[in-house]
Amino acid sequence: METVLYITAHPLDPQESFSLAVGREFIEAYREANPTDEVVHLDMYKEDIPQFDADVLRGWGKLRSGSSFDQLSDAEKLKVARLEAIVDQYVAADKYVYVSPMWNFSIPPVLKAYTDATSIPGKTFKYTQNGPIGLLSGKKALHIQASGSVYSEGPLAPIEMGYSYLTKVLQFYGIQSIEAIFVEGTASLEQAPAIKEKAIAAAKEFAKRF
């Protein structure tokens, strides 16, 4: 049995969101093809993901200086412990499915906060004399990204910073198997339904071999 983190970052529901609609079809097909795997849905708009604020930075600083966890303030304890739980859950998983829209050429802020929470030295990567090394080799990831225009290729490709950002983060963790399903060009109301259906078909097929 493997554990899949199904990570969604859209405030609406699948009836209103292209990325969530495709993501839902993918994960349902995945469950059907892999009935013994555990799928954990993490809705970034419902998860408690602490920002890297003064409490977090001071709490981590105290721990690095030799203080015990009990010596942290109540706010520091709460946020530091939550971040520890987030990254431990992430490290324990085998596969990751990210589902998000492209906003302002990149990912939603809540998903950026999650990547911050999972980018922890000693957990997803470590520093060595030869530079940082990822600790999650052998794991797999998929990013389902929806956008109004086409960014995976063509003239707008240089300003695509959603999938490209996540790819760099995951590679930093040591994950080399990273795939994508792009739901692109949805700003065209006439073509949007066909674009969605094509992406859903691709997602269902990919789920069988992910």
N, C-alpha and C positions, 0 to 999 in steps of 0.2 A: 504494500500500500504506500502511495505517495501523497504528500500534502501539497495542495495548490492554493496559493493566495490569489484571490480574484479581487483586484484592487481597482475600484471605480472612482472616478473624479468628475462627476457631473451632478448639479443640484436638482435636475429634473428627473423624469422617469423614462423608461424605454419607449413609451409612446411619443415622447417629445424630443428625445435625444437620439441622433443617428449612431453615436458611438455606443450608447447603452443598448440600443436595439440590436446591433451586431454582436456586442459582447454577450448579451443574454442568450442569443442563439448559439454562440460559440460554446458557452459554459454548459448549456443544456446538452449539446451534442457531445461535449467532453465527458459529462457525467454518464451518458448512455454508453459511450465507448469504454469508459474506465469506472465501472460501478463500485469498485473497492477503494478508489482514491477518496481522500477527504478534501472537499473544496470549502475554503473559508472565505466568505465575502467580507471585504473591508471597504465600507463606503466612506470615503474621505470626508464627506460632509456630515457624517455622524460620529466619526471616530474622534477621540480626545487625543490630539497631537500637539504637545507643548511646543511653543516657539522657542528658539534659542534666545531667551531673554536674560535679564540680570540674574534671576534666581537660578536658572540652569547653569550659566557660566560660572557664577560664584560657587554653586554647589559642586560642580566638577572641579573647580580650582581647589576647594577645601579638601576634597577626596585625594587629589593628586599630591597635596601637601602633607598628607598623612592623617587627616582628620577621619574619624569614623562616621558612618552614615548617621548615627544617632546624634552627632554634633551639628548636623545641618539644621537650618530653620525648617519650620513646617512646610512652607511653600517650596523650599529647595528639595526636601524629601519627596514631596508629592510629584513634582515634575521630573526629577532625576529618576525616580522609581518607574514612572510611566514610560519614559524614554528607554529605560533598560528593558522593560517588558516588550515594547514595540520591536526593538532590534533583535531580541531573543526569539520572538515569534518569526521574524523574517528569516533569520539564520536557520531555524529549524525546518523551514519549508523546502520543498524540492523544485517547485515550479512557480513562476510568477506570471500573472496575466494582468497587464495594465490597460485600463480603458479610459480614454479621455478625449475631450475636444481640443482642438488647437485654439488657444486664445492669445491674441497679440503675438503670433508666431511661435508660441511656446505652450507650456502646460499650465493648468490652473494653479493658483497659489497653494491650495491645500495639498496638491500632489508634490509640489516643491518642498513643502514642510515635511512631508512623509519621507522624501529622499534625504532630507537633512537628518531626520530621525534614524534612518537606517545606515547612514554613512558614519559609522563609529569605529575608530581605531581599535584593533583587537577583536572586533566582531566580524565586520565584513571585509576589512583589509588590515594590513599591518605595515609599519615602517621598518625598513631594513637598511643596511649600509649601502645597498644597491638601489634604494628607492622603495616606494610603496608596492606591496604585493597583495593582490586580491585573495580572499580566503573562501570564496564560494564557487570554485571551479567544479564543473560537472553538473551544475544546475542549468535550468532552461528558462527563457523568458519570451513573452509575446507582448507586443504593444498594439492595441487597436486604437487608431486615431482618426477622428473625423474632422474635416475642415471644409470651409466654403469654397475654397479654390484648390487647385492642384499644386502641392508642394513637394511631393516625393520625387518629381522630375520636372524638367522644363525650366523656364526663366525664373520661377519663384523658389526653386530648390535651395539657392544660397541663403535664403532667410528662414528656412525651416529649422526651428530650434526646439521642437517638442520631442519627436522620435530621436533626433540626433543627440539631444541632451541626455535622454534616458539611456540611450545606447552607450554613451561615454561613461555614465555613472555605473551601469551594470558591468561594463568591461573592466572598470576600475575595481569592481568587486571580484573579478575573476570569471565572470559569466561570459562565455563566448558564443553560446547558442542563443541568439537573439533574433526573433522574427517580427514581422510587422504586417498588419492588415490595414490598409489606408482606405478610408471612406471619404473620397475627395470630390470636390465640385458640387457640393450640396447646395450652394447658393443659387444654382440654377433650378428653379422650382419645377420646371418641366422634366428635367433629367433626374432630379433627386430620388424619386421612387425607384427608378431603374438602378441607380447607383447603389442605393441601400440593398436592394435585392441581390445584386451582383456580389456585394461585400458579404452578405449573409451566406450566400452559397459557398463562397470561398472560406468563410469562417467555419461552417459545418464540415467541410472537407478537411480543412487543416486540423480540426479538433480530433479527428480520427488518428492522426499520427503525432500529435504533440505529446 
